[in-house]
């Protein structure tokens, strides 16, 4: 369980970088980070950051 949490946390950290430093769409970002689909990516991103990817890109 700890390993899975660590991996997801690292993916979310990389997603934050991609959202702030690139113009990639959310689906491309989720694909690059090997999430099963964009919906799953958005759900986990919100769970770990308390922001949706869209909100995160706008605020940061």
mmCIF file of the N, C-alpha and C atoms, coordinates in Angstrom:
data_MODEL
# 
_entry.id   MODEL 
# 
loop_
_atom_site.group_PDB 
_atom_site.id 
_atom_site.type_symbol 
_atom_site.label_atom_id 
_atom_site.label_alt_id 
_atom_site.label_comp_id 
_atom_site.label_asym_id 
_atom_site.label_entity_id 
_atom_site.label_seq_id 
_atom_site.pdbx_PDB_ins_code 
_atom_site.Cartn_x 
_atom_site.Cartn_y 
_atom_site.Cartn_z 
_atom_site.occupancy 
_atom_site.B_iso_or_equiv 
_atom_site.pdbx_formal_charge 
_atom_site.auth_seq_id 
_atom_site.auth_comp_id 
_atom_site.auth_asym_id 
_atom_site.auth_atom_id 
_atom_site.pdbx_PDB_model_num 
ATOM 1   N N  . UNK A 1 1  ? 0.828   -1.196 0.000   1.00 0.00 ? 1  UNK A N  1 
ATOM 2   C CA . UNK A 1 1  ? 0.000   0.000  0.000   1.00 0.00 ? 1  UNK A CA 1 
ATOM 3   C C  . UNK A 1 1  ? 0.873   1.262  0.000   1.00 0.00 ? 1  UNK A C  1 
ATOM 4   N N  . UNK A 1 2  ? 1.943   1.260  0.760   1.00 0.00 ? 2  UNK A N  1 
ATOM 5   C CA . UNK A 1 2  ? 2.804   2.424  0.833   1.00 0.00 ? 2  UNK A CA 1 
ATOM 6   C C  . UNK A 1 2  ? 3.445   2.724  -0.520  1.00 0.00 ? 2  UNK A C  1 
ATOM 7   N N  . UNK A 1 3  ? 3.874   1.693  -1.227  1.00 0.00 ? 3  UNK A N  1 
ATOM 8   C CA . UNK A 1 3  ? 4.510   1.888  -2.530  1.00 0.00 ? 3  UNK A CA 1 
ATOM 9   C C  . UNK A 1 3  ? 3.536   2.524  -3.521  1.00 0.00 ? 3  UNK A C  1 
ATOM 10  N N  . UNK A 1 4  ? 2.308   2.050  -3.526  1.00 0.00 ? 4  UNK A N  1 
ATOM 11  C CA . UNK A 1 4  ? 1.298   2.607  -4.427  1.00 0.00 ? 4  UNK A CA 1 
ATOM 12  C C  . UNK A 1 4  ? 1.057   4.087  -4.121  1.00 0.00 ? 4  UNK A C  1 
ATOM 13  N N  . UNK A 1 5  ? 0.981   4.434  -2.857  1.00 0.00 ? 5  UNK A N  1 
ATOM 14  C CA . UNK A 1 5  ? 0.781   5.831  -2.457  1.00 0.00 ? 5  UNK A CA 1 
ATOM 15  C C  . UNK A 1 5  ? 1.960   6.685  -2.894  1.00 0.00 ? 5  UNK A C  1 
ATOM 16  N N  . UNK A 1 6  ? 3.162   6.165  -2.724  1.00 0.00 ? 6  UNK A N  1 
ATOM 17  C CA . UNK A 1 6  ? 4.360   6.882  -3.136  1.00 0.00 ? 6  UNK A CA 1 
ATOM 18  C C  . UNK A 1 6  ? 4.356   7.142  -4.641  1.00 0.00 ? 6  UNK A C  1 
ATOM 19  N N  . UNK A 1 7  ? 4.025   6.125  -5.417  1.00 0.00 ? 7  UNK A N  1 
ATOM 20  C CA . UNK A 1 7  ? 4.007   6.261  -6.876  1.00 0.00 ? 7  UNK A CA 1 
ATOM 21  C C  . UNK A 1 7  ? 2.971   7.290  -7.313  1.00 0.00 ? 7  UNK A C  1 
ATOM 22  N N  . UNK A 1 8  ? 1.793   7.228  -6.741  1.00 0.00 ? 8  UNK A N  1 
ATOM 23  C CA . UNK A 1 8  ? 0.749   8.199  -7.086  1.00 0.00 ? 8  UNK A CA 1 
ATOM 24  C C  . UNK A 1 8  ? 1.189   9.608  -6.710  1.00 0.00 ? 8  UNK A C  1 
ATOM 25  N N  . UNK A 1 9  ? 1.799   9.742  -5.542  1.00 0.00 ? 9  UNK A N  1 
ATOM 26  C CA . UNK A 1 9  ? 2.275   11.060 -5.107  1.00 0.00 ? 9  UNK A CA 1 
ATOM 27  C C  . UNK A 1 9  ? 3.313   11.614 -6.081  1.00 0.00 ? 9  UNK A C  1 
ATOM 28  N N  . UNK A 1 10 ? 4.223   10.780 -6.551  1.00 0.00 ? 10 UNK A N  1 
ATOM 29  C CA . UNK A 1 10 ? 5.227   11.209 -7.528  1.00 0.00 ? 10 UNK A CA 1 
ATOM 30  C C  . UNK A 1 10 ? 4.572   11.599 -8.858  1.00 0.00 ? 10 UNK A C  1 
ATOM 31  N N  . UNK A 1 11 ? 3.574   10.844 -9.272  1.00 0.00 ? 11 UNK A N  1 
ATOM 32  C CA . UNK A 1 11 ? 2.852   11.174 -10.515 1.00 0.00 ? 11 UNK A CA 1 
ATOM 33  C C  . UNK A 1 11 ? 2.135   12.513 -10.386 1.00 0.00 ? 11 UNK A C  1 
ATOM 34  N N  . UNK A 1 12 ? 1.521   12.758 -9.238  1.00 0.00 ? 12 UNK A N  1 
ATOM 35  C CA . UNK A 1 12 ? 0.806   14.021 -9.016  1.00 0.00 ? 12 UNK A CA 1 
ATOM 36  C C  . UNK A 1 12 ? 1.798   15.185 -8.991  1.00 0.00 ? 12 UNK A C  1 
ATOM 37  N N  . UNK A 1 13 ? 2.957   14.983 -8.392  1.00 0.00 ? 13 UNK A N  1 
ATOM 38  C CA . UNK A 1 13 ? 3.993   16.020 -8.389  1.00 0.00 ? 13 UNK A CA 1 
ATOM 39  C C  . UNK A 1 13 ? 4.427   16.341 -9.814  1.00 0.00 ? 13 UNK A C  1 
ATOM 40  N N  . UNK A 1 14 ? 4.619   15.317 -10.624 1.00 0.00 ? 14 UNK A N  1 
ATOM 41  C CA . UNK A 1 14 ? 4.991   15.531 -12.026 1.00 0.00 ? 14 UNK A CA 1 
ATOM 42  C C  . UNK A 1 14 ? 3.847   16.196 -12.787 1.00 0.00 ? 14 UNK A C  1 
ATOM 43  N N  . UNK A 1 15 ? 2.617   15.824 -12.487 1.00 0.00 ? 15 UNK A N  1 
ATOM 44  C CA . UNK A 1 15 ? 1.452   16.441 -13.126 1.00 0.00 ? 15 UNK A CA 1 
ATOM 45  C C  . UNK A 1 15 ? 1.402   17.934 -12.795 1.00 0.00 ? 15 UNK A C  1 
ATOM 46  N N  . UNK A 1 16 ? 1.714   18.289 -11.562 1.00 0.00 ? 16 UNK A N  1 
ATOM 47  C CA . UNK A 1 16 ? 1.743   19.699 -11.177 1.00 0.00 ? 16 UNK A CA 1 
ATOM 48  C C  . UNK A 1 16 ? 2.772   20.448 -12.016 1.00 0.00 ? 16 UNK A C  1 
ATOM 49  N N  . UNK A 1 17 ? 3.924   19.833 -12.215 1.00 0.00 ? 17 UNK A N  1 
ATOM 50  C CA . UNK A 1 17 ? 4.953   20.453 -13.051 1.00 0.00 ? 17 UNK A CA 1 
ATOM 51  C C  . UNK A 1 17 ? 4.436   20.638 -14.476 1.00 0.00 ? 17 UNK A C  1 
ATOM 52  N N  . UNK A 1 18 ? 3.838   19.593 -15.036 1.00 0.00 ? 18 UNK A N  1 
ATOM 53  C CA . UNK A 1 18 ? 3.336   19.671 -16.408 1.00 0.00 ? 18 UNK A CA 1 
ATOM 54  C C  . UNK A 1 18 ? 2.257   20.736 -16.555 1.00 0.00 ? 18 UNK A C  1 
ATOM 55  N N  . UNK A 1 19 ? 1.390   20.845 -15.551 1.00 0.00 ? 19 UNK A N  1 
ATOM 56  C CA . UNK A 1 19 ? 0.302   21.826 -15.622 1.00 0.00 ? 19 UNK A CA 1 
ATOM 57  C C  . UNK A 1 19 ? 0.810   23.262 -15.533 1.00 0.00 ? 19 UNK A C  1 
ATOM 58  N N  . UNK A 1 20 ? 1.877   23.478 -14.797 1.00 0.00 ? 20 UNK A N  1 
ATOM 59  C CA . UNK A 1 20 ? 2.372   24.846 -14.642 1.00 0.00 ? 20 UNK A CA 1 
ATOM 60  C C  . UNK A 1 20 ? 3.390   25.234 -15.708 1.00 0.00 ? 20 UNK A C  1 
ATOM 61  N N  . UNK A 1 21 ? 4.048   24.262 -16.343 1.00 0.00 ? 21 UNK A N  1 
ATOM 62  C CA . UNK A 1 21 ? 5.143   24.580 -17.253 1.00 0.00 ? 21 UNK A CA 1 
ATOM 63  C C  . UNK A 1 21 ? 4.929   24.167 -18.703 1.00 0.00 ? 21 UNK A C  1 
ATOM 64  N N  . UNK A 1 22 ? 3.801   23.576 -19.011 1.00 0.00 ? 22 UNK A N  1 
ATOM 65  C CA . UNK A 1 22 ? 3.516   23.184 -20.391 1.00 0.00 ? 22 UNK A CA 1 
ATOM 66  C C  . UNK A 1 22 ? 2.090   23.569 -20.748 1.00 0.00 ? 22 UNK A C  1 
ATOM 67  N N  . UNK A 1 23 ? 1.771   23.440 -22.015 1.00 0.00 ? 23 UNK A N  1 
ATOM 68  C CA . UNK A 1 23 ? 0.400   23.670 -22.476 1.00 0.00 ? 23 UNK A CA 1 
ATOM 69  C C  . UNK A 1 23 ? -0.297  22.355 -22.814 1.00 0.00 ? 23 UNK A C  1 
ATOM 70  N N  . UNK A 1 24 ? 0.221   21.238 -22.297 1.00 0.00 ? 24 UNK A N  1 
ATOM 71  C CA . UNK A 1 24 ? -0.387  19.934 -22.562 1.00 0.00 ? 24 UNK A CA 1 
ATOM 72  C C  . UNK A 1 24 ? -1.825  19.910 -22.045 1.00 0.00 ? 24 UNK A C  1 
ATOM 73  N N  . UNK A 1 25 ? -2.678  19.223 -22.774 1.00 0.00 ? 25 UNK A N  1 
ATOM 74  C CA . UNK A 1 25 ? -4.049  19.036 -22.299 1.00 0.00 ? 25 UNK A CA 1 
ATOM 75  C C  . UNK A 1 25 ? -4.028  18.067 -21.117 1.00 0.00 ? 25 UNK A C  1 
ATOM 76  N N  . UNK A 1 26 ? -5.147  17.996 -20.414 1.00 0.00 ? 26 UNK A N  1 
ATOM 77  C CA . UNK A 1 26 ? -5.236  17.091 -19.271 1.00 0.00 ? 26 UNK A CA 1 
ATOM 78  C C  . UNK A 1 26 ? -5.143  15.641 -19.730 1.00 0.00 ? 26 UNK A C  1 
ATOM 79  N N  . UNK A 1 27 ? -5.705  15.347 -20.882 1.00 0.00 ? 27 UNK A N  1 
ATOM 80  C CA . UNK A 1 27 ? -5.648  13.963 -21.362 1.00 0.00 ? 27 UNK A CA 1 
ATOM 81  C C  . UNK A 1 27 ? -4.223  13.570 -21.755 1.00 0.00 ? 27 UNK A C  1 
ATOM 82  N N  . UNK A 1 28 ? -3.468  14.487 -22.343 1.00 0.00 ? 28 UNK A N  1 
ATOM 83  C CA . UNK A 1 28 ? -2.075  14.190 -22.684 1.00 0.00 ? 28 UNK A CA 1 
ATOM 84  C C  . UNK A 1 28 ? -1.258  14.014 -21.401 1.00 0.00 ? 28 UNK A C  1 
ATOM 85  N N  . UNK A 1 29 ? -1.467  14.880 -20.436 1.00 0.00 ? 29 UNK A N  1 
ATOM 86  C CA . UNK A 1 29 ? -0.750  14.748 -19.165 1.00 0.00 ? 29 UNK A CA 1 
ATOM 87  C C  . UNK A 1 29 ? -1.064  13.416 -18.503 1.00 0.00 ? 29 UNK A C  1 
ATOM 88  N N  . UNK A 1 30 ? -2.327  13.038 -18.484 1.00 0.00 ? 30 UNK A N  1 
ATOM 89  C CA . UNK A 1 30 ? -2.695  11.764 -17.854 1.00 0.00 ? 30 UNK A CA 1 
ATOM 90  C C  . UNK A 1 30 ? -2.101  10.583 -18.615 1.00 0.00 ? 30 UNK A C  1 
ATOM 91  N N  . UNK A 1 31 ? -2.035  10.690 -19.933 1.00 0.00 ? 31 UNK A N  1 
ATOM 92  C CA . UNK A 1 31 ? -1.421  9.640  -20.747 1.00 0.00 ? 31 UNK A CA 1 
ATOM 93  C C  . UNK A 1 31 ? 0.079   9.538  -20.477 1.00 0.00 ? 31 UNK A C  1 
ATOM 94  N N  . UNK A 1 32 ? 0.758   10.670 -20.444 1.00 0.00 ? 32 UNK A N  1 
ATOM 95  C CA . UNK A 1 32 ? 2.202   10.684 -20.190 1.00 0.00 ? 32 UNK A CA 1 
ATOM 96  C C  . UNK A 1 32 ? 2.558   10.064 -18.837 1.00 0.00 ? 32 UNK A C  1 
ATOM 97  N N  . UNK A 1 33 ? 1.670   10.236 -17.878 1.00 0.00 ? 33 UNK A N  1 
ATOM 98  C CA . UNK A 1 33 ? 1.924   9.746  -16.528 1.00 0.00 ? 33 UNK A CA 1 
ATOM 99  C C  . UNK A 1 33 ? 1.303   8.365  -16.281 1.00 0.00 ? 33 UNK A C  1 
ATOM 100 N N  . UNK A 1 34 ? 0.763   7.760  -17.330 1.00 0.00 ? 34 UNK A N  1 
ATOM 101 C CA . UNK A 1 34 ? 0.240   6.386  -17.296 1.00 0.00 ? 34 UNK A CA 1 
ATOM 102 C C  . UNK A 1 34 ? -0.932  6.190  -16.337 1.00 0.00 ? 34 UNK A C  1 
ATOM 103 N N  . UNK A 1 35 ? -1.826  7.172  -16.289 1.00 0.00 ? 35 UNK A N  1 
ATOM 104 C CA . UNK A 1 35 ? -3.087  6.965  -15.584 1.00 0.00 ? 35 UNK A CA 1 
ATOM 105 C C  . UNK A 1 35 ? -4.011  6.196  -16.520 1.00 0.00 ? 35 UNK A C  1 
ATOM 106 N N  . UNK A 1 36 ? -4.942  5.442  -15.957 1.00 0.00 ? 36 UNK A N  1 
ATOM 107 C CA . UNK A 1 36 ? -5.809  4.609  -16.792 1.00 0.00 ? 36 UNK A CA 1 
ATOM 108 C C  . UNK A 1 36 ? -6.693  5.435  -17.719 1.00 0.00 ? 36 UNK A C  1 
ATOM 109 N N  . UNK A 1 37 ? -7.136  6.609  -17.259 1.00 0.00 ? 37 UNK A N  1 
ATOM 110 C CA . UNK A 1 37 ? -7.899  7.520  -18.109 1.00 0.00 ? 37 UNK A CA 1 
ATOM 111 C C  . UNK A 1 37 ? -7.898  8.918  -17.473 1.00 0.00 ? 37 UNK A C  1 
ATOM 112 N N  . UNK A 1 38 ? -8.409  9.874  -18.215 1.00 0.00 ? 38 UNK A N  1 
ATOM 113 C CA . UNK A 1 38 ? -8.388  11.263 -17.756 1.00 0.00 ? 38 UNK A CA 1 
ATOM 114 C C  . UNK A 1 38 ? -9.240  11.454 -16.504 1.00 0.00 ? 38 UNK A C  1 
ATOM 115 N N  . UNK A 1 39 ? -10.348 10.771 -16.431 1.00 0.00 ? 39 UNK A N  1 
ATOM 116 C CA . UNK A 1 39 ? -11.232 10.890 -15.270 1.00 0.00 ? 39 UNK A CA 1 
ATOM 117 C C  . UNK A 1 39 ? -10.523 10.423 -13.990 1.00 0.00 ? 39 UNK A C  1 
ATOM 118 N N  . UNK A 1 40 ? -9.839  9.313  -14.085 1.00 0.00 ? 40 UNK A N  1 
ATOM 119 C CA . UNK A 1 40 ? -9.091  8.783  -12.935 1.00 0.00 ? 40 UNK A CA 1 
ATOM 120 C C  . UNK A 1 40 ? -7.994  9.768  -12.521 1.00 0.00 ? 40 UNK A C  1 
ATOM 121 N N  . UNK A 1 41 ? -7.305  10.323 -13.503 1.00 0.00 ? 41 UNK A N  1 
ATOM 122 C CA . UNK A 1 41 ? -6.274  11.332 -13.248 1.00 0.00 ? 41 UNK A CA 1 
ATOM 123 C C  . UNK A 1 41 ? -6.869  12.523 -12.491 1.00 0.00 ? 41 UNK A C  1 
ATOM 124 N N  . UNK A 1 42 ? -7.975  13.056 -12.972 1.00 0.00 ? 42 UNK A N  1 
ATOM 125 C CA . UNK A 1 42 ? -8.600  14.230 -12.340 1.00 0.00 ? 42 UNK A CA 1 
ATOM 126 C C  . UNK A 1 42 ? -9.050  13.920 -10.913 1.00 0.00 ? 42 UNK A C  1 
ATOM 127 N N  . UNK A 1 43 ? -9.604  12.731 -10.714 1.00 0.00 ? 43 UNK A N  1 
ATOM 128 C CA . UNK A 1 43 ? -10.071 12.322 -9.386  1.00 0.00 ? 43 UNK A CA 1 
ATOM 129 C C  . UNK A 1 43 ? -8.904  12.255 -8.400  1.00 0.00 ? 43 UNK A C  1 
ATOM 130 N N  . UNK A 1 44 ? -7.812  11.605 -8.786  1.00 0.00 ? 44 UNK A N  1 
ATOM 131 C CA . UNK A 1 44 ? -6.659  11.487 -7.899  1.00 0.00 ? 44 UNK A CA 1 
ATOM 132 C C  . UNK A 1 44 ? -5.971  12.834 -7.689  1.00 0.00 ? 44 UNK A C  1 
ATOM 133 N N  . UNK A 1 45 ? -5.911  13.640 -8.738  1.00 0.00 ? 45 UNK A N  1 
ATOM 134 C CA . UNK A 1 45 ? -5.298  14.964 -8.613  1.00 0.00 ? 45 UNK A CA 1 
ATOM 135 C C  . UNK A 1 45 ? -6.054  15.783 -7.570  1.00 0.00 ? 45 UNK A C  1 
ATOM 136 N N  . UNK A 1 46 ? -7.372  15.779 -7.638  1.00 0.00 ? 46 UNK A N  1 
ATOM 137 C CA . UNK A 1 46 ? -8.208  16.515 -6.678  1.00 0.00 ? 46 UNK A CA 1 
ATOM 138 C C  . UNK A 1 46 ? -8.018  15.949 -5.267  1.00 0.00 ? 46 UNK A C  1 
ATOM 139 N N  . UNK A 1 47 ? -7.930  14.640 -5.151  1.00 0.00 ? 47 UNK A N  1 
ATOM 140 C CA . UNK A 1 47 ? -7.763  13.992 -3.855  1.00 0.00 ? 47 UNK A CA 1 
ATOM 141 C C  . UNK A 1 47 ? -6.441  14.387 -3.199  1.00 0.00 ? 47 UNK A C  1 
ATOM 142 N N  . UNK A 1 48 ? -5.381  14.482 -3.979  1.00 0.00 ? 48 UNK A N  1 
ATOM 143 C CA . UNK A 1 48 ? -4.059  14.772 -3.427  1.00 0.00 ? 48 UNK A CA 1 
ATOM 144 C C  . UNK A 1 48 ? -3.763  16.261 -3.280  1.00 0.00 ? 48 UNK A C  1 
ATOM 145 N N  . UNK A 1 49 ? -4.397  17.118 -4.086  1.00 0.00 ? 49 UNK A N  1 
ATOM 146 C CA . UNK A 1 49 ? -4.061  18.547 -4.051  1.00 0.00 ? 49 UNK A CA 1 
ATOM 147 C C  . UNK A 1 49 ? -5.210  19.444 -3.598  1.00 0.00 ? 49 UNK A C  1 
ATOM 148 N N  . UNK A 1 50 ? -6.404  18.917 -3.540  1.00 0.00 ? 50 UNK A N  1 
ATOM 149 C CA . UNK A 1 50 ? -7.620  19.684 -3.232  1.00 0.00 ? 50 UNK A CA 1 
ATOM 150 C C  . UNK A 1 50 ? -7.991  20.662 -4.339  1.00 0.00 ? 50 UNK A C  1 
ATOM 151 N N  . UNK A 1 51 ? -7.387  20.502 -5.510  1.00 0.00 ? 51 UNK A N  1 
ATOM 152 C CA . UNK A 1 51 ? -7.718  21.295 -6.692  1.00 0.00 ? 51 UNK A CA 1 
ATOM 153 C C  . UNK A 1 51 ? -7.952  20.350 -7.861  1.00 0.00 ? 51 UNK A C  1 
ATOM 154 N N  . UNK A 1 52 ? -8.814  20.756 -8.777  1.00 0.00 ? 52 UNK A N  1 
ATOM 155 C CA . UNK A 1 52 ? -8.896  20.027 -10.038 1.00 0.00 ? 52 UNK A CA 1 
ATOM 156 C C  . UNK A 1 52 ? -7.704  20.464 -10.877 1.00 0.00 ? 52 UNK A C  1 
ATOM 157 N N  . UNK A 1 53 ? -7.336  19.687 -11.903 1.00 0.00 ? 53 UNK A N  1 
ATOM 158 C CA . UNK A 1 53 ? -6.239  20.141 -12.762 1.00 0.00 ? 53 UNK A CA 1 
ATOM 159 C C  . UNK A 1 53 ? -6.488  21.521 -13.364 1.00 0.00 ? 53 UNK A C  1 
ATOM 160 N N  . UNK A 1 54 ? -7.733  21.788 -13.722 1.00 0.00 ? 54 UNK A N  1 
ATOM 161 C CA . UNK A 1 54 ? -8.074  23.106 -14.300 1.00 0.00 ? 54 UNK A CA 1 
ATOM 162 C C  . UNK A 1 54 ? -7.855  24.217 -13.280 1.00 0.00 ? 54 UNK A C  1 
ATOM 163 N N  . UNK A 1 55 ? -8.339  24.014 -12.068 1.00 0.00 ? 55 UNK A N  1 
ATOM 164 C CA . UNK A 1 55 ? -8.149  25.010 -11.010 1.00 0.00 ? 55 UNK A CA 1 
ATOM 165 C C  . UNK A 1 55 ? -6.654  25.218 -10.727 1.00 0.00 ? 55 UNK A C  1 
ATOM 166 N N  . UNK A 1 56 ? -5.920  24.127 -10.683 1.00 0.00 ? 56 UNK A N  1 
ATOM 167 C CA . UNK A 1 56 ? -4.485  24.218 -10.401 1.00 0.00 ? 56 UNK A CA 1 
ATOM 168 C C  . UNK A 1 56 ? -3.785  25.029 -11.481 1.00 0.00 ? 56 UNK A C  1 
ATOM 169 N N  . UNK A 1 57 ? -4.113  24.782 -12.725 1.00 0.00 ? 57 UNK A N  1 
ATOM 170 C CA . UNK A 1 57 ? -3.471  25.519 -13.819 1.00 0.00 ? 57 UNK A CA 1 
ATOM 171 C C  . UNK A 1 57 ? -3.822  27.012 -13.738 1.00 0.00 ? 57 UNK A C  1 
ATOM 172 N N  . UNK A 1 58 ? -5.050  27.335 -13.392 1.00 0.00 ? 58 UNK A N  1 
ATOM 173 C CA . UNK A 1 58 ? -5.455  28.739 -13.299 1.00 0.00 ? 58 UNK A CA 1 
ATOM 174 C C  . UNK A 1 58 ? -4.799  29.455 -12.123 1.00 0.00 ? 58 UNK A C  1 
ATOM 175 N N  . UNK A 1 59 ? -4.686  28.783 -10.981 1.00 0.00 ? 59 UNK A N  1 
ATOM 176 C CA . UNK A 1 59 ? -4.167  29.417 -9.771  1.00 0.00 ? 59 UNK A CA 1 
ATOM 177 C C  . UNK A 1 59 ? -2.652  29.418 -9.684  1.00 0.00 ? 59 UNK A C  1 
ATOM 178 N N  . UNK A 1 60 ? -2.011  28.464 -10.311 1.00 0.00 ? 60 UNK A N  1 
ATOM 179 C CA . UNK A 1 60 ? -0.557  28.354 -10.177 1.00 0.00 ? 60 UNK A CA 1 
ATOM 180 C C  . UNK A 1 60 ? 0.071   28.446 -11.528 1.00 0.00 ? 60 UNK A C  1 
# 
